[in-house]
Each structure stands twice: as structure tokens, then as C-alpha cells.
Amino acid sequence: MEGKRDKKMVLIIDDDVKHLLTAKGLLENMGYEVRIHHFAFGATNAVRETKPDLVLLDMNMPGLSGERLSKLLLSNGKTKDIPIVFYSSNDEDNLRKAVVEYGVKGYIAKGDIFELRKKVASYLESPIG
């Protein structure tokens, strides 16, 4: 039963439980539906199954980096149109470069809850593309 959701859905993929749960709580308080995935492995299936409106993707995960995972998602016909935003504690110069290099929609620096709220709202409330 494929129907339109009442709320925009964000999928957060992050191995850092503290940031994962903090971001989840903040975004749920903003009225978004939030799903979480704690590992890089299996994340492509999670994206395909949940069909989120936005993916927040940690760049620094063991086994499969966010950069490599973003390439997999953007090259898959079923997930290539789902917007991906790097969600990382990397410095902003590296984040800006990674956005260009990997073709994702943008980045959000971890730890800045105001920026998280503002940028997620911006990505979800305005046309992305």
C-alpha cells in the first residue's frame, strides 16, 4: 500500500549513538518522521525500504565510509534521486570539498543543533535539485 506520508521522513545513518539519538529527537520535535540506521552495512537496503525524503549520512563510519556509501546510493536507480546530506564532525573545508566531489546535496556539521534544524528544514521545505 504505497501512499503519501503525512510527514516528511528523514533517515539518519550514523554509528555514533549520541549524535544519532540527539538528531532524531530534535527532528522529531520539529514534526518530521525520523528513522535511524546505526551501521553503514545494510544502509542501502534501509534507504530503499524507507524511501526517505532526506538522508543524513555520517562520513566517518567503520567498514564503509559515508563517501563510499553515498556513491553506492547515487549510482543505484532506486535511490539515486533521494537527497543525501553529509552529517559529520569533519572540518567545514573538507565537508565543502566532499559535497562537490561526491555529488551530495550539502552538509551539516555535527554538534550545531541550530544549523541542523535550519538546514534540514531548508532541504525538506524547498524543492531540492
N, C-alpha and C positions, 0 to 999 in steps of 0.2 A: 504494500500500500504506500505508494510514493505520493506524498502530499507536501504542501508548503508548510514550513515550520512557522510558528508564531514568533519565535525569537531567532536572532542571528546566532549562529554557533561558531565558537572558537575552539580549535583543538590545540592544546599546548603539549609539545613534545620536549621533555626535559628530564635529565637524570638527577637533577638537584631537587629533592623533595621540598625543601624550604621555599625555593622560588616557585616551584610548580603549584604548591598549595596557596601561597600568597597571591600569585597572579590569578589563580582560579577563583579565590574568594573575592578579590577586587572586581573581576569582570562579572561574576555572578551578581554582585551588588549593583552593578550598572545595568542589569537586566538581560545579560547575554546568557545563552546556554553554553556551558563550558564542559568539554571532555578533556581528559588528560591521558597521556601515554608516557610511561616512566622510562622507556628504553628506546634506543634508535631502532633496534631489531623489532620487526613487526609493525613499525610505524607506517610503512606504505599501505599495509592492509588496514590499519586504523583509519588512515585518510580515505581510502576507497570506501570503507564501510560507513563512516560517519558523514562523509561529504560535507565537511565544514565550510563555512563562509570565509574563514581565515585560519591559517596555521601559524602559530608562534613556535619557532623552531630554534632550540638551543644549538649553538655551533660546536660546543665542546663536550661531546659525549664519547665515552669509551666504545671502541669497536667500529663504530660507523659515525663519522663526523656529520654535523649538520650540513656542511657544504656538500658532501657526497650524497647525503640523503636528499637534499634539495635538487641535485642533478637527476636523481632517480625519479623523484616526483614530477619534475618539469618535463621529463622525457617520456612519461607514461601517458598514453592517450586518455586514460580515465581520471588522471589527477593533474594534468598539465595546466588546466585553467583555474585551479584553486590557488588563491593568493597565498604566498609564503612570506613571512617576515622573520628575519633573524632576531632572536631574543637572547642576548648574550652579554657577558661581562667583559668581553674584549674591548679594547680601546676604540674610540669612535672613528679614528682614521682607518683602522683595519676593517671595521664594520662597513664604512662607506665603500671601501675598495671591494669588499666581498659582495656587497649588493650589486655592484656593476659586473663583477666577474662571474657571478653565478646567476644573475638574471632574476633575483627575487624582488619583491615589491618595496622592501625597505628594511629598517632595523629598529629595534627598541633596546636601549641599554638597560640591563638588569639593575634593580635597586632604586630606580627612579619611578615611584608609583604614579606621580603626576604625568610623566611622559607616557607611561604605559596606558593610562586612562585616555589621555588626549589622542595618542596615535592610533590605538585600537578603534576608538570612536571615529576617527578620521577615515581609517581604512574601511570600516564597515558601513558608514553612513553616506559615503560619497562613492560614485562609480569608480571602480578600480580598473586600471588598464592602461 
